[in-house]
Amino acid sequence: MIMKPLLLHSSGRTTNHQKRRVIHLEFSNQVLPEELHWSEYLDLQVVISTVTQ
């Protein structure tokens, strides 16, 4: 997915006078309808149970 989010944000200029790069991450715990799927999916319940064993 490619997007250009509109954010109200202000910060100082970069120290090297280059454009600032931003990583935008989306997280959700929603289950999608059967005909849709996430591009990437990590079941955190499985990860947590594996780590705590």
C-alpha positions as CSV (number, residue, x, y, z in Angstrom):
1,M,0.0,0.0,0.0
2,I,1.3,3.4,-0.9
3,M,-0.1,6.4,0.8
4,K,0.6,10.0,1.7
5,P,-1.1,10.7,5.0
6,L,-2.1,14.2,5.9
7,L,-0.7,14.8,9.3
8,L,-0.7,17.9,11.5
9,H,2.9,17.8,12.6
10,S,5.7,20.3,13.0
11,S,9.3,19.7,13.8
12,G,12.6,21.5,13.4
13,R,14.6,21.5,10.2
14,T,16.9,18.6,9.6
15,T,20.5,19.1,10.5
16,N,21.8,18.0,7.0
17,H,19.2,20.0,5.0
18,Q,17.8,16.9,3.4
19,K,14.1,15.9,3.2
20,R,12.9,14.1,6.3
21,R,12.0,10.4,5.9
22,V,9.1,9.0,7.8
23,I,8.0,5.4,8.4
24,H,4.3,5.0,8.8
25,L,3.2,1.8,10.4
26,E,-0.4,0.6,10.7
27,F,-1.4,-1.9,13.4
28,S,-4.8,-3.4,13.8
29,N,-6.4,-6.3,15.8
30,Q,-9.4,-6.5,13.4
31,V,-10.3,-9.7,11.7
32,L,-11.1,-9.1,8.1
33,P,-14.0,-10.5,6.2
34,E,-13.3,-13.9,4.6
35,E,-12.8,-12.4,1.1
36,L,-10.1,-10.0,2.3
37,H,-6.7,-10.7,3.8
38,W,-3.8,-8.8,5.3
39,S,-0.7,-8.4,3.2
40,E,1.3,-9.3,6.3
41,Y,-0.1,-10.8,9.5
42,L,1.5,-11.8,12.7
43,D,-0.5,-13.5,15.4
44,L,0.9,-12.0,18.6
45,Q,-1.0,-14.5,20.8
46,V,1.1,-17.3,19.2
47,V,4.3,-15.3,19.5
48,I,3.7,-14.5,23.2
49,S,2.8,-18.1,24.0
50,T,5.9,-19.4,22.2
51,V,8.2,-16.9,24.1
52,T,6.7,-17.7,27.5
53,Q,7.0,-21.5,27.2
